[in-house]
């Protein structure tokens, strides 16, 4: 099948670029040093390539992601790096022989983990991002409570998400060091092997964590691209020009097929004016007029929520469609 | 089933508010005066209520929406208010006895309509929003071309989308009048019965169009709420507080379950700090501390792309879940 035969909008993944990104990361962080985050692609076919590259543990953000990974035979060591209050679905996976570890940061989430049949937890520590995670000084006593409740505590996690897009690599390294100092202190109180942290923005500078939870590196977006990392943009949204006016043209890719939360998408050689539900209005930089029917690859600014809007990823090699991958981890039910 | 038993995040529709919105609009624009736009809810169960209120024609934004409406038995008069270049899927619906009309604004889209087996079109006219639509002066000759190609031309459409959120109703009316002057001029050149335009923002002031394509009025969002219209917010995203810190709390509703393109969501009595993929960080206005496990209803700023992130709408009456409605029109394949 050819790319031009696809119904637009359609999510494309360029195989060679994906391969470059996966191999570059696996060389930098081999095996257990990387715990790929599946929330960035929500696709077990893609996770299987990461597994084949030697990464046996994965990070998930939702119960649904954990279930889909287990169902795909990738349940050797799944970390739900998020707090949940009803863990019964996770408990059923544990009973079926999958290894599932869940993040906890309060007495309530510890109780919920035990009640639902989860046996292993990590203590989620706040290292500067105002989101989940206990205060570093509280981590030890939460670990004690978890052990008293019968849970096994594998260690700590702490996501320095507020530092991912710090432009200067030196500043990113320094601030990551300060964040990880707090995580290491918590780790000393908690015990266990795991010190899980990081993401695509800090994978190269976070030398303190035992494992890095990077996800975006596989597909990449224009926000991360600006950091000058060795990964390239593998993901685009294919659209067709459906209307041409003297000063602008319209492609059938809009905010229902890519997310604007990190800003407008990019089109090579063009200026993007705005996006509406099903359309992006743009003009060309050199003043040439696109033709109705032209195929355009629109580059999203944020990969994760863009993928979540689609049910299919098309793996392509230039103009050839190689494979059709279901986005089988989206949703919550 | 109770709301508290739902897996979060979950999309809730409050039945009484939905009923109020539907009935208020049907009283203002009865029968054929309203052609409800299904892109705002992507749910045939909800469209069926609009149909039962006397609206037999519907507006769609995608081929998938047209197909799902036809499959649901709501294919009496479906207008695809968007340009498409491969109309074969629409042609098959026409062959099966559904009435499908498609918007055209160029020789290419006219040719595509005829090639795919669509028999009826409207001429899409640009009335000020830099998006699709031909120049008003070109509408007549496009209609001639369409008729020469064997198509029946039902009239014109022109969406004054740039005026939907003009705050002052008087200004909105005046500017809508100027936009519709152009559409009426095009209509005189084109012929046909239909003058299709408008939306929730201009339904009360657009007295020139023969039918209004409003969609958001059914569920509503915080952006439209600011206009002081008689519709209320029926849609919310249910979340649970999963983490509480001294200065903020975190609910498990993020930018994968609501769209940020019109800005941050709202939480009653709270200040929203920011959203990340699966989380919203907020603080309460009165300084009370939420408890882990508290249920929160988060109000999205833009209903259309929020619905597109979910596979299910739960119709509720307060704490009772009444019905589970599939969001069966999303996607493009």
Interface residues (C-beta under 8 A of the other chain):
Chain A: X7 X8 X9 X10 X39 X61 X62 X63 X82 X83 X84 X85 X86 X105 X106 X108 X109 X126 X130 X131 X132 X133 X135 X161 X240 X242 X243 X244 X245 X247 X248 X250 X252 X255 X256 X257 X259 X260 X261 X273 X275 X276 X277 X278 X279 X281 X292 X293 X304 X305 X308 X309 X310 X311 X312 X331 X332 X333
Chain B: X7 X8 X9 X10 X39 X61 X62 X63 X82 X83 X84 X85 X86 X105 X106 X108 X109 X126 X130 X131 X132 X133 X135 X161 X240 X242 X243 X244 X245 X247 X248 X250 X252 X255 X256 X257 X259 X260 X261 X273 X275 X276 X277 X278 X279 X281 X291 X292 X293 X304 X305 X308 X309 X310 X311 X312 X331 X332 X333
